């Protein structure tokens, strides 16, 4: 699969690649390992809210991404119910799991930004990785130009087929953008949140039935209400308002009731 063969569909101002997990994994592995650095972002409700609020740095990072893959069942549900769009699901956690389970070989060069020594140990043991390089930036590193540059230097010094950016959003996206703009690295960066922690068992993931019913957010909220309450109710919930506003906008301009979906 070539990059030109990947179709996209605009949703709320953000182009989203029409790829499910197997197709996205195939696209990743089809790209030459020594190709100039490109990266993948995974739009969810929180990301779409941040983009709607006009964050210029985050928008630039999203616009420069190689692939934007739909990460959220909530986003898919709203797209289908309000706009009759059927976006394929390609959650970053599922893509990461598929790459490690099916495609990544023990001798492949893998780079990880984030995590700790226990994460690295489990990755090496579970998947037999012999060429894994990991860099652990300090807390709040994006506010420290020297710490950011240390991450970029590490990625450039360890050319890898896959670079897993496990430092959370929007740090992962902003860092990936900086690496791409500098133009000296190779491989594919994946902004994947807690995905490596899921596949190594360090953090439990929601049961499959909850994920299928768009309830993964509830599982995380119940497990860690303090850390996830803001993400759910402040950072993500406005997505519903944004989608409804966009759905009603054409009808309001024409002075007509909204069309039936």
N, C-alpha and C positions, 0 to 999 in steps of 0.2 A: 504494500500500500504506500503510495506517495503522498506527500503533503498536499499536492494539488487535488487529490481525490477525496479529501476530507470535506464533507459538506457541513455548513453551519446554518443556524437559524437564529435570527435576532429575537431576544426575549427581554423586554423592558430595557432596551437600549444596550444589551450585552450579547454579542454573538456567542452561541453555544454550539460546540461540535456535536453532530448527531452520531455519536459513538457510544455503544454499550461497553461493558468491561472487556470482553474478549477482543472486540475490534480496537479499542484503545490500546490494549496491551500489544496487539499485533502491530499497530502503528508505531508504538514506542520502539519495539525491537527491530522494526524495519529501517529505522533511521540509523545511518552509519555511526558507529561509536565515536569516531573522531570528528564528527560534524561540529560546526560552531555551536556553542552553548545555546540551547533553547529551553523553555520551561513550560510546565503545565500548572494551571490554576483550576480550582474546583468550586464553582459558584454555588453558594447556598443562600438561605434567606438573609443571613447576617451580611454577607458580601454584597448582595444586591441592595440592601439598605445603605451600606456605606458608599456604594457607587452612586446611588440616588442623591445622597447628601452632598455630593460634589467634592469628594476628597481628591484633589488633583494628583497626588502621588500614587494613591491606590488606583485611580483610573489609568494613569500612565502604565503602571505595572500590569494591569489587566489587558490594556490595548496591545502591549508588546508580547503577551504570552503566545506561545505556539498553539496550545490547545486550551480551551475552556470547557470543562466537562461538568455536566450537571451532577452535583453532589447530594442533592436533597430530594427526598420523597415529597416533602411539603411543597417545594417549588414545582415539582412535576404535577402534583395534585392541583395546585392553583392554575398552572398553565393549561391543564386539561379542562377544568371546570369553567374557568373564566374566558379562556381564549381558544379553546378547542385545539390546543397544541399538544402533541404527544412527544415530549422530550425523553430520550433514552436516559436511563439512570446509569451513571458511572461514578459512584462514590469513590473518593480518594482512598478510603480504607479498603474497599473491594479491589481497586486497581493494584494497590500495593500488595495485597494478599495474593492476587493472581500472578503478578510478576515474580514474586518469590517462590510460589508453589510450582509454577510451570516454566518460567523462562530463565530466571537467573541461575547461572551455573557457579560452582564453587570457585572457579578461577576468574570470574568476571570482576572487574574493578568497580567497587562500590564506594561512594563517599556519603557520609552522614554528617550533617550539621545539626547538633543538638543531642539530646539524650545524655546518658551517663555511662559509666563503666559497666553496670549491670546490663543495660540494654545492649551494649556492644558484645558482651560475653554471650548473651542469649542468642543474638543474631549469628555469631560465629558458630556456636554449638548446634543450633537448630538447622542451619542451612549449610554448614561446612564451609563458610566463606574464608578464603585464604588471602584475599586482597581487599580487605575492608579498612578504610581510613575514616576516622571520626574526629571531629573538632567540637568542643563544648564551649560555646561563647558564654560570657558572664550574663547574669540577670541585667535586663535593661540595656543590652548591648547596642541596640539601634540608636540610642542617644549618644553613643560614644564613637566618634569617627574612627578611632584607632581599632576598636573592637570590631567594627564593621569591616574595616580593611583587612583585619586578621582573618576573618571568615572568607573574604574574597581571595586573599593570597593562598589560603589553605586549599580551596577548590581548584585554583589554577595550578598549584604545586602537586595535586593528586588527580591527574586526568582520569576520569571515570566515565563509564558508559551511563551510569545512573547516579544522580546526586539527590539524596533525600533530605529535604529541608524540613526538619522537625522542630521548629522554633515558634510555632503558632502563627496565627494571622493577626495583623497584616505583616508581621516581620518576615515571614517566609517569602511572600510575594514581593515585598520591597527589596529584600536581599537578592532574590533571583533577578529582578530588574537591573540592579546595580552590576551583577556579574555579567549579564548579557550586554549592557551598555559599555562595559570596559572592553569586551570583545577578545579576551585572551583565553577563555576557558572553552572546554568542549563537553559533549555529552548532553543529557537531558536532566533538568532539575524538576523535581516533583514536590510541590507544596502540599504536604500530606498530613499535617496536624499530628494526631496521636496514633496514626496508622501503625507505626513500628511498635508502639507499646501494645497495640491490640494483638498483632500477630505473634509477639513473643510472650503474651500472657501477663505482662506487667500491669495492664489495665483491662478489666473486663469490658466487653462490648455488649450492647443490647442484644437480646435474643433475636433470632431471625424473624420471628413472627411480629415483634415490635418494629423492626426495621421495615418490614413489608407494609405495615399499617401506618407508616409515617409517625411512629411514636418513639423513635430513638432519642429525640430531645427530652421526652418525659423520663426515660430511663436515666439519662445523665443528670437531669434535674433532681430526681429522687435520690440518686447516689451522692450527689454533691450540691445540695441546694444553695449553699452560700456562693460557691464559685460559678454556678451556672444560672442563677436567677437573673443577673443583669444581662447575660448573653441571650436568654430566652425572651425576657419581657421588655428590655430596653433596646438591645441591638438587633433582634430578629423580628419581633412582633410587628413593628411598623411595615414590614414587607407586605402584610395583608392589606393595609391601607394604600400603599403604593400601587399594588396590583389592581385594587378596586377603582382607584382614581384613574388609572390608565384605561381600564375597561369602560368606564363611564364617559371618558373625555370626548370621544367622537360623537356620542349621542348628545352631549351637552352643547357641543359646538353647533349641531344641526337643529337643536331644540326638539329632539325626538327622544322617545324612550329607547333604552339600550336594546340592541337586537338579541334575539334568543340565541343561546349557545347551542 
